Amino acid sequence: MSKQLPLFETTDQYGNDIIQGPKIEKQKLDFVTKTIDPKNPHTVGKSFANLGNHVLLTGFIGAIIFVIVASYG
């Protein structure tokens, strides 16, 4: 049997696999950092536009409470 030739090149000039993306190390985050901004914890509090998940969660709970109060009031 002969060795099958690859259909297309899967490595770059340095021998790295170009089909898969770069390997990113998983960081262990505490609860507060996960809740505020799990994607980039270094940008927390730098900008007003970067609200984070805690503001979205608070707004969602506030909207549910508003609907409940408005429907019974």
Backbone bond lengths (Angstrom), bond angles and torsions (degrees), N, CA, C in turn:
res aa  C-N    CA-C-N  psi(-1)  N-CA   C-N-CA  omega(-1)  CA-C   N-CA-C  phi
1 M - - - 1.448 - - 1.525 109.58 -
2 S 1.285 114.96 141.06 1.457 119.72 177.74 1.526 109.92 -96.30
3 K 1.307 115.53 154.97 1.462 121.13 179.50 1.526 109.18 -74.21
4 Q 1.345 115.85 132.37 1.461 120.54 179.98 1.526 109.57 -75.67
5 L 1.296 116.01 132.09 1.454 121.50 178.29 1.524 110.02 -76.67
6 P 1.331 118.21 145.39 1.467 119.24 177.59 1.525 110.66 -67.45
7 L 1.337 115.33 145.71 1.457 120.26 -178.53 1.525 111.65 -73.41
8 F 1.319 117.17 -32.93 1.459 121.46 177.90 1.522 108.27 -151.17
9 E 1.289 115.78 162.41 1.461 121.28 -176.94 1.526 109.80 -74.21
10 T 1.323 117.46 130.00 1.465 121.00 -178.93 1.521 112.82 -112.16
11 T 1.313 117.63 -1.53 1.463 119.68 178.40 1.524 109.37 -125.08
12 D 1.320 114.96 151.76 1.461 118.91 177.43 1.526 109.95 -87.66
13 Q 1.310 116.25 -169.56 1.464 120.91 -175.19 1.524 112.97 -68.03
14 Y 1.354 117.02 -18.19 1.456 120.73 -179.71 1.527 112.54 -98.28
15 G 1.333 117.82 -1.05 1.457 121.42 -179.64 1.510 114.24 90.78
16 N 1.328 118.64 6.48 1.457 122.18 178.07 1.516 109.78 -82.79
17 D 1.331 115.76 144.81 1.458 120.79 179.84 1.528 108.97 -73.22
18 I 1.330 117.77 126.53 1.464 121.07 -177.84 1.522 112.12 -96.02
19 I 1.325 117.99 -7.69 1.461 120.53 -179.66 1.529 109.88 -77.87
20 Q 1.310 117.34 -43.81 1.455 120.86 179.97 1.520 109.72 -89.49
21 G 1.320 115.40 152.80 1.455 120.33 177.47 1.515 111.11 -74.57
22 P 1.313 117.11 175.13 1.466 119.57 178.84 1.526 110.71 -67.83
23 K 1.285 116.38 146.75 1.458 121.32 -179.48 1.527 108.75 -80.63
24 I 1.322 115.74 125.23 1.457 122.13 -179.57 1.522 107.80 -109.10
25 E 1.303 116.19 128.86 1.454 120.34 179.67 1.523 109.74 -73.65
26 K 1.328 116.35 134.80 1.457 122.35 179.50 1.521 108.86 -77.24
27 Q 1.327 116.00 126.96 1.457 120.44 179.32 1.516 109.38 -96.25
28 K 1.308 115.65 142.92 1.456 121.15 176.63 1.521 107.69 -88.94
29 L 1.338 117.10 114.26 1.461 121.34 -177.56 1.519 109.75 -108.12
30 D 1.324 116.73 147.06 1.451 119.67 175.13 1.527 109.43 -80.08
31 F 1.334 116.48 174.86 1.465 121.23 -173.49 1.524 112.21 -62.44
32 V 1.324 117.39 -42.35 1.463 120.74 -177.37 1.526 110.56 -65.58
33 T 1.322 117.44 -43.68 1.462 120.54 -179.57 1.520 110.87 -66.72
34 K 1.337 117.64 -37.50 1.463 120.34 177.47 1.524 111.00 -65.55
35 T 1.323 116.63 -38.69 1.459 120.19 -178.12 1.519 111.32 -72.30
36 I 1.316 117.71 -39.79 1.463 120.27 -176.05 1.517 111.16 -72.45
37 D 1.309 118.61 -59.67 1.462 120.73 -178.78 1.525 109.46 -160.51
38 P 1.330 117.99 94.72 1.458 119.39 -175.68 1.524 113.70 -72.37
39 K 1.326 118.79 -20.28 1.465 119.75 -176.24 1.517 112.31 -78.14
40 N 1.318 117.16 -41.14 1.460 119.64 179.93 1.525 108.88 -144.49
41 P 1.326 117.77 90.34 1.464 119.58 -177.59 1.519 113.72 -69.36
42 H 1.324 118.78 -11.67 1.459 121.19 -179.45 1.530 112.68 -80.39
43 T 1.332 118.80 -11.77 1.462 121.23 -179.26 1.520 112.85 -98.54
44 V 1.317 117.79 6.61 1.458 120.95 -177.55 1.521 109.42 -67.37
45 G 1.324 116.66 126.70 1.450 122.07 177.50 1.515 114.81 79.71
46 K 1.308 119.62 7.13 1.468 121.60 -179.00 1.523 111.93 -87.27
47 S 1.334 116.99 -28.29 1.452 119.80 -175.45 1.521 109.42 -143.03
48 F 1.322 116.34 148.67 1.459 120.19 176.88 1.524 111.02 -71.11
49 A 1.328 117.36 -27.93 1.463 120.83 -179.86 1.522 111.74 -70.81
50 N 1.316 118.06 -23.97 1.458 121.60 178.83 1.524 108.24 -88.66
51 L 1.308 115.77 81.19 1.455 120.20 -173.64 1.519 112.29 -74.80
52 G 1.321 117.60 -42.95 1.458 120.35 -179.51 1.512 111.56 91.24
53 N 1.311 114.21 171.76 1.461 120.76 -175.44 1.520 112.69 -72.07
54 H 1.322 118.40 -27.16 1.458 119.18 -178.07 1.524 111.47 -67.16
55 V 1.312 118.12 -33.92 1.467 120.70 177.67 1.524 110.04 -72.35
56 L 1.326 116.98 -40.10 1.463 120.02 177.81 1.526 111.24 -64.00
57 L 1.325 116.83 -41.36 1.459 120.91 178.69 1.526 110.95 -65.07
58 T 1.317 117.37 -41.76 1.462 121.19 178.04 1.526 111.13 -64.29
59 G 1.323 117.61 -42.20 1.465 120.86 177.68 1.513 112.71 -64.82
60 F 1.328 116.91 -38.76 1.464 120.52 178.92 1.526 110.86 -65.50
61 I 1.321 117.24 -44.66 1.464 120.51 178.22 1.522 110.23 -65.70
62 G 1.331 117.44 -38.75 1.464 120.58 176.93 1.519 112.43 -63.43
63 A 1.329 117.18 -37.98 1.467 120.34 178.30 1.521 111.03 -66.43
64 I 1.319 117.46 -39.90 1.470 120.23 178.17 1.522 110.45 -65.41
65 I 1.322 117.36 -42.83 1.469 120.46 178.57 1.522 110.46 -64.78
66 F 1.334 117.94 -39.25 1.458 121.12 178.18 1.528 111.29 -61.60
67 V 1.321 117.65 -43.16 1.470 120.81 179.77 1.524 110.45 -64.83
68 I 1.323 117.34 -40.94 1.467 120.05 179.76 1.524 110.71 -66.19
69 V 1.325 117.94 -44.43 1.468 121.03 -179.89 1.523 110.55 -66.79
70 A 1.324 118.35 -40.92 1.464 121.21 -178.94 1.524 111.78 -68.70
71 S 1.319 118.09 -31.27 1.461 119.30 -178.12 1.526 111.96 -77.30
72 Y 1.323 118.27 -26.94 1.461 120.44 179.50 1.523 112.94 -100.45
73 G 1.305 118.09 -3.53 1.459 120.15 -173.92 1.465 115.45 -96.53
